[in-house]
Amino acid sequence: MDTIIVACKTIEDEVSIAKSDLGCSFPVEYIESGLHDRPKKLARTVQELLDDLKADRVLLCLGQCGNSMIGIKAADFELIMPKVDDCLSLLLGSSRKKSQISITDKAFFMTSGWLKGESTIMSEYQRSLRRYGKETAQSVIEMMYGHYKTMGLIDTGIDEMSKLYEKTEPMAKMLKLEQKTYEGSIDYIKQLLTGPWDPEHFIVKQPFEKVLSDDFLNML
């Protein structure tokens, strides 16, 4: 059976290591990480890619992503994706875990993949700085991120966390956030690559079926 992986470039390292650990040779098509800021364009990009793929099965390594995956339609293949709200929940193991941490610690999550993305806190700050000046730039950043209390670094076991702390420290200081580490893993990704795809953790669509909002009900 011909299988293709479609994944967000933000978790490219995690997908690559999961494949290596499993000895998996499935080809991967990566979606630009910056599209998460533009849900409609993300949806169009994913749909256009799916429409062009020739495979028996596609493993969509993306979450609900701000409802952008709702309405996505499988082409002439089986489509399987994790039942999570986004890639952060995928790395933490569940949407419920991310939600609990977000509530108790008011955490803004970060991984090395997010730092490599097209749009980061620092890049947003630099754009505002060039456009508005220091005082206004600081106000914009505080307005966007001021409700967070913690910068949550997700440790999936593939990064040297001390180096990640060094990279994120300037952002944490600028936003007056406490840095904390939260345990994650790439096990969910590995299960997506191998199965079994139980309905509690995965959405399975047959050829030409659409992903529906109801598919994301009762996320773990």
ROSE-77303 format. One record per residue (C-alpha): x, y, z; residue in one letter. Coordinates in Angstrom, 3 decimals, always signed. Example, Ala and Ser with C-alpha at 12.3 -4.5 7.8 and 13.67 -1.06 7.14 Angstrom:
BEGIN
<<+12.300; -4.500; +7.800>; "A">;
<<+13.670; -1.060; +7.140>; "S">;
***
This chain:
BEGIN
<<+0.000; +0.000; +0.000>; "M">;
<<+1.378; +3.395; -1.032>; "D">;
<<+1.358; +5.765; +1.941>; "T">;
<<+2.287; +9.465; +2.019>; "I">;
<<+2.695; +11.683; +5.083>; "I">;
<<+1.522; +15.306; +5.003>; "V">;
<<+2.853; +17.278; +7.965>; "A">;
<<+3.412; +20.794; +9.250>; "C">;
<<+7.007; +21.903; +8.800>; "K">;
<<+6.977; +23.051; +12.441>; "T">;
<<+7.267; +19.417; +13.520>; "I">;
<<+9.654; +18.328; +10.770>; "E">;
<<+12.331; +17.229; +13.260>; "D">;
<<+9.844; +15.180; +15.286>; "E">;
<<+8.446; +13.480; +12.172>; "V">;
<<+11.936; +12.746; +10.841>; "S">;
<<+13.080; +11.160; +14.094>; "I">;
<<+9.847; +9.169; +14.445>; "A">;
<<+10.388; +7.813; +10.930>; "K">;
<<+14.009; +6.970; +11.694>; "S">;
<<+13.139; +5.205; +14.955>; "D">;
<<+10.520; +3.109; +13.166>; "L">;
<<+12.519; +2.481; +9.994>; "G">;
<<+9.668; +4.134; +8.102>; "C">;
<<+10.288; +5.075; +4.463>; "S">;
<<+7.024; +6.904; +3.718>; "F">;
<<+7.638; +10.122; +1.739>; "P">;
<<+6.648; +13.373; +3.434>; "V">;
<<+5.066; +16.531; +2.019>; "E">;
<<+5.569; +19.484; +4.373>; "Y">;
<<+3.196; +22.412; +4.790>; "I">;
<<+4.670; +25.866; +5.433>; "E">;
<<+4.424; +26.568; +9.161>; "S">;
<<+3.538; +30.246; +8.719>; "G">;
<<+0.189; +29.274; +7.187>; "L">;
<<-1.169; +28.643; +10.689>; "H">;
<<-1.609; +32.410; +10.942>; "D">;
<<-3.876; +32.258; +7.866>; "R">;
<<-6.366; +29.401; +8.417>; "P">;
<<-8.222; +29.854; +5.117>; "K">;
<<-5.010; +29.737; +3.113>; "K">;
<<-3.823; +26.762; +5.169>; "L">;
<<-7.036; +24.923; +4.301>; "A">;
<<-6.694; +25.743; +0.588>; "R">;
<<-3.044; +24.699; +0.532>; "T">;
<<-3.715; +21.370; +2.234>; "V">;
<<-6.718; +20.629; +0.014>; "Q">;
<<-4.811; +21.440; -3.178>; "E">;
<<-1.982; +19.183; -2.059>; "L">;
<<-4.336; +16.328; -1.214>; "L">;
<<-6.088; +16.671; -4.566>; "D">;
<<-2.762; +16.179; -6.352>; "D">;
<<-1.511; +13.181; -4.343>; "L">;
<<-1.488; +9.676; -5.767>; "K">;
<<-1.607; +7.218; -2.886>; "A">;
<<-3.659; +4.543; -1.174>; "D">;
<<-3.384; +6.196; +2.240>; "R">;
<<-2.437; +9.681; +3.466>; "V">;
<<-1.374; +10.296; +7.055>; "L">;
<<-2.223; +13.929; +7.792>; "L">;
<<+0.066; +14.999; +10.621>; "C">;
<<-1.912; +18.126; +11.503>; "L">;
<<-4.536; +18.964; +14.097>; "G">;
<<-7.765; +20.877; +13.799>; "Q">;
<<-5.630; +24.030; +13.536>; "C">;
<<-8.208; +26.738; +14.193>; "G">;
<<-10.924; +24.824; +12.311>; "N">;
<<-8.849; +24.966; +9.124>; "S">;
<<-8.993; +21.188; +8.655>; "M">;
<<-12.779; +21.044; +8.937>; "I">;
<<-14.147; +20.441; +5.444>; "G">;
<<-10.899; +18.962; +4.133>; "I">;
<<-11.779; +16.171; +1.719>; "K">;
<<-9.871; +12.984; +1.008>; "A">;
<<-9.168; +12.251; -2.640>; "A">;
<<-9.051; +8.646; -3.875>; "D">;
<<-7.342; +7.383; -0.719>; "F">;
<<-7.884; +6.689; +2.953>; "E">;
<<-7.123; +9.779; +5.068>; "L">;
<<-6.002; +9.407; +8.700>; "I">;
<<-5.214; +12.231; +11.123>; "M">;
<<-4.787; +12.653; +14.890>; "P">;
<<-7.804; +13.832; +16.881>; "K">;
<<-6.124; +16.912; +18.391>; "V">;
<<-6.641; +20.657; +18.185>; "D">;
<<-3.092; +21.409; +17.014>; "D">;
<<+0.492; +20.137; +16.776>; "C">;
<<+1.292; +21.251; +20.332>; "L">;
<<-1.329; +18.824; +21.647>; "S">;
<<+0.116; +16.182; +19.341>; "L">;
<<+3.519; +16.596; +21.026>; "L">;
<<+2.056; +16.796; +24.534>; "L">;
<<-0.019; +13.676; +23.944>; "G">;
<<-3.526; +15.131; +24.083>; "S">;
<<-5.590; +18.282; +23.715>; "S">;
<<-6.804; +17.856; +27.290>; "R">;
<<-3.260; +18.006; +28.675>; "K">;
<<-2.486; +21.173; +26.746>; "K">;
<<-5.740; +22.750; +27.884>; "S">;
<<-5.060; +21.939; +31.532>; "Q">;
<<-1.568; +23.450; +31.396>; "I">;
<<-2.892; +26.493; +29.551>; "S">;
<<-5.451; +27.085; +32.292>; "I">;
<<-3.298; +26.417; +35.359>; "T">;
<<-0.031; +27.967; +34.154>; "D">;
<<-1.343; +30.311; +31.432>; "K">;
<<+1.384; +28.889; +29.224>; "A">;
<<+2.548; +30.007; +25.809>; "F">;
<<+4.124; +26.859; +24.351>; "F">;
<<+7.397; +26.688; +22.487>; "M">;
<<+9.505; +24.040; +20.744>; "T">;
<<+12.615; +24.271; +18.608>; "S">;
<<+10.398; +23.845; +15.541>; "G">;
<<+8.373; +26.934; +16.464>; "W">;
<<+11.590; +28.933; +16.726>; "L">;
<<+12.442; +27.965; +13.157>; "K">;
<<+9.061; +29.119; +11.861>; "G">;
<<+8.428; +32.084; +9.617>; "E">;
<<+6.595; +33.963; +12.368>; "S">;
<<+7.895; +34.097; +15.952>; "T">;
<<+7.478; +36.485; +18.862>; "I">;
<<+10.835; +38.073; +18.102>; "M">;
<<+10.100; +38.479; +14.388>; "S">;
<<+6.745; +40.073; +15.251>; "E">;
<<+8.482; +42.398; +17.690>; "Y">;
<<+11.130; +43.374; +15.130>; "Q">;
<<+8.452; +44.154; +12.531>; "R">;
<<+6.576; +46.315; +15.016>; "S">;
<<+9.824; +47.974; +16.079>; "L">;
<<+10.695; +48.963; +12.506>; "R">;
<<+7.176; +50.164; +11.814>; "R">;
<<+6.161; +51.902; +15.041>; "Y">;
<<+9.219; +52.403; +17.228>; "G">;
<<+10.242; +50.845; +20.550>; "K">;
<<+7.482; +52.106; +22.819>; "E">;
<<+4.624; +51.115; +20.528>; "T">;
<<+6.292; +47.816; +19.611>; "A">;
<<+6.519; +46.878; +23.276>; "Q">;
<<+2.867; +47.797; +23.791>; "S">;
<<+1.813; +45.662; +20.807>; "V">;
<<+3.733; +42.638; +22.067>; "I">;
<<+2.354; +43.039; +25.594>; "E">;
<<-1.170; +43.326; +24.214>; "M">;
<<-0.701; +40.115; +22.224>; "M">;
<<+1.054; +38.058; +24.895>; "Y">;
<<+0.477; +39.885; +28.169>; "G">;
<<-2.133; +37.411; +29.419>; "H">;
<<+0.416; +34.580; +29.471>; "Y">;
<<+2.364; +33.816; +32.656>; "K">;
<<+4.593; +30.965; +31.508>; "T">;
<<+6.704; +30.104; +28.488>; "M">;
<<+6.187; +26.353; +28.283>; "G">;
<<+9.005; +24.448; +26.589>; "L">;
<<+7.886; +21.020; +25.385>; "I">;
<<+10.531; +18.345; +25.906>; "D">;
<<+9.910; +15.569; +23.393>; "T">;
<<+13.330; +14.056; +24.037>; "G">;
<<+14.841; +15.178; +20.737>; "I">;
<<+16.207; +18.592; +21.759>; "D">;
<<+18.950; +19.610; +24.148>; "E">;
<<+16.738; +21.600; +26.483>; "M">;
<<+19.526; +23.787; +27.886>; "S">;
<<+20.163; +25.157; +24.407>; "K">;
<<+16.445; +25.691; +23.834>; "L">;
<<+16.253; +27.609; +27.124>; "Y">;
<<+19.077; +29.876; +25.960>; "E">;
<<+17.256; +30.619; +22.704>; "K">;
<<+13.928; +31.368; +24.346>; "T">;
<<+15.278; +33.308; +27.334>; "E">;
<<+15.318; +36.712; +25.551>; "P">;
<<+11.650; +36.262; +24.599>; "M">;
<<+10.713; +35.147; +28.099>; "A">;
<<+12.443; +38.162; +29.641>; "K">;
<<+10.860; +40.573; +27.195>; "M">;
<<+7.406; +39.207; +28.014>; "L">;
<<+8.159; +38.714; +31.735>; "K">;
<<+7.324; +35.008; +31.536>; "L">;
<<+8.624; +32.209; +33.713>; "E">;
<<+10.171; +29.398; +31.673>; "Q">;
<<+8.954; +25.895; +32.473>; "K">;
<<+9.494; +22.497; +30.871>; "T">;
<<+6.612; +20.134; +30.139>; "Y">;
<<+7.034; +16.499; +29.225>; "E">;
<<+6.099; +15.606; +25.680>; "G">;
<<+6.971; +12.807; +23.274>; "S">;
<<+6.801; +11.702; +19.657>; "I">;
<<+4.761; +8.603; +20.536>; "D">;
<<+1.533; +10.017; +19.064>; "Y">;
<<+3.325; +10.656; +15.773>; "I">;
<<+4.717; +7.125; +15.812>; "K">;
<<+1.249; +5.699; +16.347>; "Q">;
<<-0.018; +7.760; +13.402>; "L">;
<<+2.704; +6.212; +11.235>; "L">;
<<+2.073; +2.631; +12.292>; "T">;
<<-1.473; +2.297; +13.609>; "G">;
<<-3.660; +0.954; +15.045>; "P">;
<<-5.852; +4.023; +14.559>; "W">;
<<-8.421; +3.794; +17.322>; "D">;
<<-11.331; +6.269; +17.105>; "P">;
<<-10.461; +7.893; +20.446>; "E">;
<<-7.150; +9.170; +19.093>; "H">;
<<-7.578; +9.273; +15.314>; "F">;
<<-9.967; +10.377; +12.591>; "I">;
<<-10.195; +7.942; +9.683>; "V">;
<<-11.839; +9.007; +6.434>; "K">;
<<-12.532; +6.809; +3.448>; "Q">;
<<-11.945; +8.030; -0.142>; "P">;
<<-13.801; +11.261; -0.962>; "F">;
<<-15.120; +11.718; +2.590>; "E">;
<<-14.817; +15.086; +4.362>; "K">;
<<-13.426; +15.880; +7.789>; "V">;
<<-16.316; +17.185; +9.885>; "L">;
<<-16.463; +19.318; +13.011>; "S">;
<<-18.115; +16.400; +14.827>; "D">;
<<-14.986; +14.330; +14.191>; "D">;
<<-13.169; +16.461; +16.762>; "F">;
<<-15.734; +16.027; +19.518>; "L">;
<<-14.544; +14.341; +22.710>; "N">;
<<-10.861; +14.980; +22.062>; "M">;
<<-8.700; +13.363; +24.731>; "L">;
***
